Amino acid sequence: MEREKKTVTPEQAYARMTRICARKEYAPFEIRQKLQRLLLPVDVIETLISRLIKERYIDERRFAESYIRDKLQFNKWGRRKIELHLAMKRIPPAVISDAFAQFSESQLNESLQTLLEKKRRSITGRSDYERNGKLIRYALGRGFPMEE
C-alpha cells in the first residue's frame, strides 16, 4: 500500500525546521536535504535556508565547533576523520580550520594514548612489530596523523 505524500506549505516547513534546529545543531546541507524530502521547490528551499541562517537557527561555524567537540569527546576521532566528515556535510574548509583553531593540540590528541593502550590489550600478533603495525593502522583509521 503506497502512502500519499502530504503537501507542505513553506510556513509549515519553516516551523518544522525551527523546531528541528532548536533541538540540535545542523549543517545547512542537512537542512537542505530535509527540505528537499518535503518536495519543496528549489527557490523556496533557498529562501527558507537563508531565513534560518539570518535568524541564527543555522550557523556553519557553531555546527562545526559542536561537531568537533562531540566527535573528540564521544567517538575519540582524530582531526583528519573529523575534517573528512565535516567536508561531507559541505562545511567550507575555512570554517573547518577556524573551528579547529578553538581547540588546542592537546585536546585533539589527548584520547590517542588511552585509545591505543586499550586497543593494545585486545590485539594479537606474533611480534611487537606486527602488533605495532596493527595499532598504527587502528590510529590512522580513527583519523590520527602518522606523526603522532
N, C-alpha and C positions, 0 to 999 in steps of 0.2 A: 504494500500500500504506500503510495507516494504522498509525501507531505507537501502541502501547498505553502509556498513562501509568502509570508505577510509582507506587504509593502510598508516601509518605514519612512516617515517624513524626516526631513533634515533636523527639525527641532527634537523629535524623538531620538534620533541618532545622537544629537549633541548631548541630550540629557543622559543617555546611556553611557556615552564616553566620559562625561564628567564624573559619573558615579564610579566607573572603572578606574579612572585616573586618580580619584581621591583615595582609593584603597591601596594602590601600588604604583611605582614608577614604571612608565612605559616609554619606549623609543617612538619617535614619530612614525617610523616604518611599521611598527607593530600596530599602532592605531590605524594607519592607512589600510593594513590588511584586514583589520576588524571591520572597518567601514566598507571595504570592497565586498566582504562577505554579505553585507546588508543590501548589496546590489544598488548602491547609490551611484549617480553619475560622477565622473572624474572631477568636474568643476565644483560640485557640491562637496566632495571629499576634501579637495584642496582648501576650500573656504572654511570647512569645519576644522581642519588641522591648523590653519593659520589662526583661527579664533581661539582654539585650545592653547596654542603657543602664546598668543597675546595675553590671555588670561592666566598664564603660568600653570596650566594643568599639565602641560608637556614642556620639558626642558631637557635638551640633549645632555648638557653638562651635568645636571643634577642626576639624570638617569645613569650616566657613565660612572660617576663617583659612587653611587649606590650599588651599581652592578659590581664594580671593582671591590668594594668593601665586602659585599656578600660572598663573592667567589673566593676572596682571600681567606675570609673567616670560616666559612662553612664547607666549601668544596676543596680548599687547600690547593688552588690552582696557581700556576706561575704566571708571570707577566705576559709571555707570548700567547698562551692559550686564552687569556682574558682579552688581549688585543684582537685576536682572531675572531672571537665570539662577538665582540663589540662591532667589528667590521662587518660581520654577517648581519648585524642589526642596523647596518647602514649609518653608523655613527662616524662622522668625519675624522680623519687621522689627527687633525689639530685639536679637536675636542678630546680625543682619547689621550693624547700626550699631556694636555692641560689637566685632565682628571688624574692621571698618574702622578703629576707633579705634587698633588696633595698628600701623597704617601711617601714615606721615607724608604730607602732601600732595605733597611732592617725590617720594616713592616712587610715589604714584598717578599722577603726571603726567610722570615722567621719560622715558617712552618716547614721549610725544606728539611732541616736537620731532624726534627721529630718524625716527619713523614718517612724519611729514609731509615731511621732507627727502627721504626715499627715494621717497615717492609722487610728489612734485613732478617728479622726473626722468622718471617714466613717463606722466604725463598730458599730453594735448594740448589746446589751446584757442586761439582766435583772439586773446584778450586776457588780460591779467593778471586782470581781473575774472572772466572765465569760469573760468580755472584756479584762482583762489582759491575760487570757489564750489564747484568740484569737491573741493578739499581740505577745505573746511568740511563738505560732505556726507560725505566719507570719515571724518573725525574723529567726526562725530555718529554714524555707523553703527558705529563702533568703541566707542561708549559714552562719549565725552568730552563734557563740557558745552560749550555755546556760548561761555561766558566765556573759556575757555582757548584 
